[in-house]
Amino acid sequence: MTRNWAGNIQYSATEFIRPTTVEQVRKAVAHAGRVRALGTRHSFNDLADSPGVLLSVADLPPVVDVDATRATARVAAGLSYAELAPRLDAAGFALPAMASLPHISVGGAVATATHGSGVRNQVLSAAVRELELVTADGDVVSIGRDDADFDGVVVGLGSLGVVTHLTLDLVPTYQLRQRVYEGLALEVLDDHFAELMSCAYSVCLFTDWREPVLTQVWVQERVDQPATLPSWFTATPADGPRHPVDGVDPVSCTTQGGVPGPWFERLPHFRSDQPPSSSGDELQSEYMIPADDAVAALHALDDVREQIRPALQICEVRTAARDDFWLSTCYGRETVSIHFTWVSDISVVLPVVELVEQQLAPFSPRPHWAKTSVATAEYERLPDFRELMDRYDPAGKFTNAFTERHFSSVRPVPHLSGRTR
Ligand SMILES: Cc1cc2nc3c(=O)[nH]c(=O)nc-3n(C[C@H](O)[C@H](O)[C@H](O)COP(=O)(O)OP(=O)(O)OC[C@H]3O[C@@H](n4cnc5c(N)ncnc54)[C@H](O)[C@@H]3O)c2cc1C
């Protein structure tokens, strides 16, 4: 197991370990020179790599302790959402949002501000009320919402320690219907983007950029909160199940056609019992921009759609509500995400990524931490995060080439230095 899911990253780690107890995690971290947590390997860049030890928490006991009175669950960080969600549902609870793929680990998704869609739905990290972290010296610390470091630690990119458990806020379980519509002219969004994205619990737009057209609109309505499709909505209901990529068998996709089902079998695009159809034969990039700039940004991409096309499998537009996590791509702003599933050939993809970044540059894009990008973003709280790195990991045990590129030139904020955790 030396490569990431997409196969484009060969990890440079010299050792891969899978401890089965927290005590073993503590010892391994304390004794390692360089170490980093590895989740389910779904990142597309070298974020998860370490020149020393890669440590997976997937073999810790698969704890899911639901506290029905507080509507919380303490869960093992190595669980995937596919493993976690049915157990929450069986206890009468749910999460507000899920990513397109349920196979990713909770620890990895939370660490990178992974998101789903829905104007009122925040990144998956927002469900965290407390996390248990093994720090560089092998100590276990619990950090909850009352802790001054909390907003910096949750989206920690694996750079502050190894998360073994998280306590998540839950909501009562709910049912959704998912419907796919086809063929909505891009120009319709000029006057109606916000209305479209808020017409249901979660809305996802797809385009292959062959034409200035949204090839598919996925509408996910809660059964108890029906969608309000506007009168101008001229897209036509799909006459059968669809995969977002034209011509690909939708067998891996979650149930569509308005059939009611549990939240965890409708919110993700892909079924938990199937690999997504391309099974890793792809690269991905994604940029979070302020929601108010979405229409202008889509037009900027439309201007170069001929150049985007050869590298593209599909482009997806989603929304996420603002949050306060220092390194969240949705920090401090209502967000629209523009995602690209590329072909797997990086030599074809990279020039197009640079072009896309050039087109999106006026909109202060924040690249997804875990996907392919060239540009970097400005984060107001980055110096504060840098101070956390110094304080939690003074010897740089959790650093790697990615953190060197992104954080080495950032200077910590002096007034925070020396605070004890
Ligand atoms: C097919 C596909 C679909 C995707 N869909 C979405 C989507 O809908 N929305 C979205 O936002 N992203 C999406 N992603 C990206 C994905 O959510 C992120 O790459 C996420 O980080 C993957 O989690 P992982 O467990 O695979 O993490 P890894 O890739 O293994 O690691 C990512 C980072 O998390 C850290 N980490 C992992 N576990 C821990 C832990 N226990 N403690 C501390 N740090 C840890 C690692 O150190 C690393 O820095 C998708 C990726 C794929 C391949």
The ligand as an SDF file (V2000), in Angstrom:
LIG
                    3D

 53 58  0  0  0  0  0  0  0  0999 V2000
  -13.7150    9.9030   -5.4090 C   0  0  0  0  0  0  0  0  0  0  0  0
  -13.4760   11.0150   -4.4230 C   0  0  0  0  0  0  0  0  0  0  0  0
  -14.5420   11.8360   -4.0660 C   0  0  0  0  0  0  0  0  0  0  0  0
  -14.3180   12.8930   -3.1820 C   0  0  0  0  0  0  0  0  0  0  0  0
  -15.3970   13.6870   -2.8640 N   0  0  0  0  0  0  0  0  0  0  0  0
  -15.2020   14.7650   -2.0840 C   0  0  0  0  0  0  0  0  0  0  0  0
  -16.2920   15.6210   -1.7680 C   0  0  0  0  0  0  0  0  0  0  0  0
  -17.4370   15.3610   -2.1240 O   0  0  0  0  0  0  0  0  0  0  0  0
  -16.0260   16.7210   -1.0500 N   0  0  0  0  0  0  0  0  0  0  0  0
  -14.7780   17.0430   -0.6140 C   0  0  0  0  0  0  0  0  0  0  0  0
  -14.6040   18.0950    0.0260 O   0  0  0  0  0  0  0  0  0  0  0  0
  -13.7160   16.2140   -0.8580 N   0  0  0  0  0  0  0  0  0  0  0  0
  -13.9320   15.1020   -1.5680 C   0  0  0  0  0  0  0  0  0  0  0  0
  -12.8690   14.2530   -1.8140 N   0  0  0  0  0  0  0  0  0  0  0  0
  -11.5750   14.5300   -1.1780 C   0  0  0  0  0  0  0  0  0  0  0  0
  -11.4780   13.8020    0.1620 C   0  0  0  0  0  0  0  0  0  0  0  0
  -12.5730   14.0920    0.9720 O   0  0  0  0  0  0  0  0  0  0  0  0
  -10.2230   14.2150    0.9260 C   0  0  0  0  0  0  0  0  0  0  0  0
   -9.1050   13.8460    0.1650 O   0  0  0  0  0  0  0  0  0  0  0  0
  -10.1290   13.5730    2.3050 C   0  0  0  0  0  0  0  0  0  0  0  0
   -9.0350   14.1190    3.0110 O   0  0  0  0  0  0  0  0  0  0  0  0
   -9.9580   12.0850    2.1670 C   0  0  0  0  0  0  0  0  0  0  0  0
   -9.8940   11.4650    3.4260 O   0  0  0  0  0  0  0  0  0  0  0  0
   -8.8430   10.2790    3.6380 P   0  0  0  0  0  0  0  0  0  0  0  0
   -9.2430    9.5560    4.8630 O   0  0  0  0  0  0  0  0  0  0  0  0
   -8.7020    9.5000    2.3960 O   0  0  0  0  0  0  0  0  0  0  0  0
   -7.5430   11.1200    3.9240 O   0  0  0  0  0  0  0  0  0  0  0  0
   -6.0320   10.9190    3.4050 P   0  0  0  0  0  0  0  0  0  0  0  0
   -5.9690   11.2630    1.9670 O   0  0  0  0  0  0  0  0  0  0  0  0
   -5.5310    9.6040    3.8220 O   0  0  0  0  0  0  0  0  0  0  0  0
   -5.3380   12.0720    4.2820 O   0  0  0  0  0  0  0  0  0  0  0  0
   -5.7140   13.4120    4.0840 C   0  0  0  0  0  0  0  0  0  0  0  0
   -5.1830   14.2660    5.2330 C   0  0  0  0  0  0  0  0  0  0  0  0
   -5.9010   13.9530    6.4210 O   0  0  0  0  0  0  0  0  0  0  0  0
   -4.9730   13.6410    7.4520 C   0  0  0  0  0  0  0  0  0  0  0  0
   -5.5540   12.6070    8.3050 N   0  0  0  0  0  0  0  0  0  0  0  0
   -6.1530   11.4610    7.9180 C   0  0  0  0  0  0  0  0  0  0  0  0
   -6.5360   10.7680    9.0020 N   0  0  0  0  0  0  0  0  0  0  0  0
   -6.1570   11.4800   10.0820 C   0  0  0  0  0  0  0  0  0  0  0  0
   -6.2210   11.2750   11.4810 C   0  0  0  0  0  0  0  0  0  0  0  0
   -6.7780   10.1810   12.0130 N   0  0  0  0  0  0  0  0  0  0  0  0
   -5.6830   12.2090   12.3000 N   0  0  0  0  0  0  0  0  0  0  0  0
   -5.1070   13.3230   11.7960 C   0  0  0  0  0  0  0  0  0  0  0  0
   -5.0280   13.5780   10.4850 N   0  0  0  0  0  0  0  0  0  0  0  0
   -5.5360   12.6660    9.6390 C   0  0  0  0  0  0  0  0  0  0  0  0
   -3.7290   13.1390    6.7390 C   0  0  0  0  0  0  0  0  0  0  0  0
   -2.5720   13.2960    7.5400 O   0  0  0  0  0  0  0  0  0  0  0  0
   -3.7080   14.0400    5.5260 C   0  0  0  0  0  0  0  0  0  0  0  0
   -3.0770   15.2440    5.8530 O   0  0  0  0  0  0  0  0  0  0  0  0
  -13.0380   13.1480   -2.6490 C   0  0  0  0  0  0  0  0  0  0  0  0
  -11.9780   12.2980   -2.9740 C   0  0  0  0  0  0  0  0  0  0  0  0
  -12.1990   11.2310   -3.8400 C   0  0  0  0  0  0  0  0  0  0  0  0
  -11.0750   10.3300   -4.1760 C   0  0  0  0  0  0  0  0  0  0  0  0
  1  2  1  0
  2  3  1  0
  2 52  2  0
  3  4  2  0
  4  5  1  0
  4 50  1  0
  5  6  2  0
  6  7  1  0
  6 13  1  0
  7  8  2  0
  7  9  1  0
  9 10  1  0
 10 11  2  0
 10 12  1  0
 12 13  2  0
 13 14  1  0
 14 15  1  0
 14 50  1  0
 15 16  1  0
 16 17  1  0
 16 18  1  0
 18 19  1  0
 18 20  1  0
 20 21  1  0
 20 22  1  0
 22 23  1  0
 23 24  1  0
 24 25  2  0
 24 26  1  0
 24 27  1  0
 27 28  1  0
 28 29  2  0
 28 30  1  0
 28 31  1  0
 31 32  1  0
 32 33  1  0
 33 34  1  0
 33 48  1  0
 34 35  1  0
 35 36  1  0
 35 46  1  0
 36 37  1  0
 36 45  1  0
 37 38  2  0
 38 39  1  0
 39 40  1  0
 39 45  2  0
 40 41  1  0
 40 42  2  0
 42 43  1  0
 43 44  2  0
 44 45  1  0
 46 47  1  0
 46 48  1  0
 48 49  1  0
 50 51  2  0
 51 52  1  0
 52 53  1  0
M  END
$$$$
